Amino acid sequence: MAARKRASTMSVSNKPDPAEPKSAPPEQKMTRKTVAASGEEFRLAPPKLGVIFVISTLLCSLYLYLLCFHYKVENELKRSILINAGLSLVGFFVTLKMIPVAARYVLRRNMFGFDINKRGTPQGDNKVPESLGIVVGVVFLIVAIIFQYFNFTEDSNWLVEYNAALASICFMILLGFVDDVLDVPWRVKLVLPTFATLPLLMAYAGHTTIVIPKPLVAFIGLEVLDLGRIYKLYMGLLAVFCTNSINIHAGLNGLEIGQTVVIAAAILIHNVMQIGSSTDPEYHQAHAFSIFLTQPLMATSLAMLAYNWYPSSVFVGDTYTVFAGMTMAVVGILGHFSETLLIFFLPQVLNFLLSLPQLAGIVKCPRHRLPRYDTATGLLTGTKDGTLVNVYLRLFGPKSEKSLCIHLLVFQALACAFCFILRHFLAGWYK
């Protein structure tokens, strides 16, 4: 979670806070030093658009092929999806332009960090603007709200849930930014997503049933089980997991946003596959609803990644990680594919299980659970802390920060591919 603590407006505090989150920070940054703003001119490094072009091509090509050529998607539905994609593209360029502006403002308020994974090098002494996830969140909300004009009517059955979803996401953006500014204790952070999901839970009017796996039907005696209020409890717990799992699987330039765009691409592919293979209009709308929120998330995140890719010019802060986690939880819930979503989150689940002994206080947990940077070799080496980042380094040896991030993102993509393969082989037998 957040790896910086605000001491005062004119002083520096290096004392550890025992109430701090015992998990990896969303970016590799030292305790925030709030000092008087200097008069030096600030220039943000140019966005890495070449990297973003390669990443977006790899992630979006299959989705666009399936949507436009492979499946026969109803014209009206395809029109809405393409309008949403066009607005998302506008959101990409707006985010790209707004980040340098916002970076200057947060530096004026002394909201910056230092890159721990570059400590001992000139880059490690640079002030890096943080909490820039607020830009992504705001642009995302604007795009999602404007899209209502093109897709929903006043009597639309989905409009209430759509606005409830936006209210939950907006609530989470606010709470994430409050955390970045006030440095909320770890125990409170666990509860915040619960409050943010209240608008969605109160407005949810969908089914509360689950389909029993076919091998278990003979033992349970039911094919469909209505969970009632327990299903809504499950929805709330899923939101808590998604928001915090993105937050603790972090610590490298580009890792937080990188995992988000990989999962978002998998969600888009899954949704268009489900739309193309079904003839149920209600089923189409549920998955289209998911697409309408995922496309703006991916577009704005790619714009932020242009500045956050190694070497990072900005830090996204808890604002982004909890916003991204909540958005994906919302689309999984309202798109009715929460089981698939959890398999997409397989690296995050693994990271959580590895972190559990330290999070539960069974094993001593330092404030920063980052790998160790070797100034002689310029490589990162794994520590004994229970995170996927450190375990990967212990298994496969020291790596540069950029190489390690790419390896972990490939692992994320393989986990998503495994989910599609699993669904293919279990189709017709499991459910």
Secondary structure, 3 states (H helix, E strand, C coil): CCCCCCCCCCCCCCCCCCCCCCCCCCCCECCCCCCCCCCCCCCCCCCCHHHHHHHHHHHHHHHHHHHHHHCCCCHHHHHHHHHHHHHHHHHHHHHHHHHHHHHHHHHHCCCEECEHHHCCCHHHHCCEECCCHHHHHHHHHHHHHHHHHHHCCCCCCCHHHHHHHHHHHHHHHHHHHHHHHHCCCHHHHHHHHHHHCHHHHHHCCCCCEEECCHHHHHHHCCCEEECCHHHHHHHHHHHHHHHHHHHHCCCCCCHHHHHHHHHHHHHHHHHHHHHHCCCCHHHHHHHHHHHHHHHHHHHHHHHHHHHHCCCCCCCCHHHHHHHHHHHHHHHHHHCCCHHHHHHHCHHHHHHHHHHHHHHCCCCCCCCCCCCEEECCCCEEECCCCCCHHHHHHHHHCCECHHHHHHHHHHHHHHHHHHHHHHHHHHCCCCC
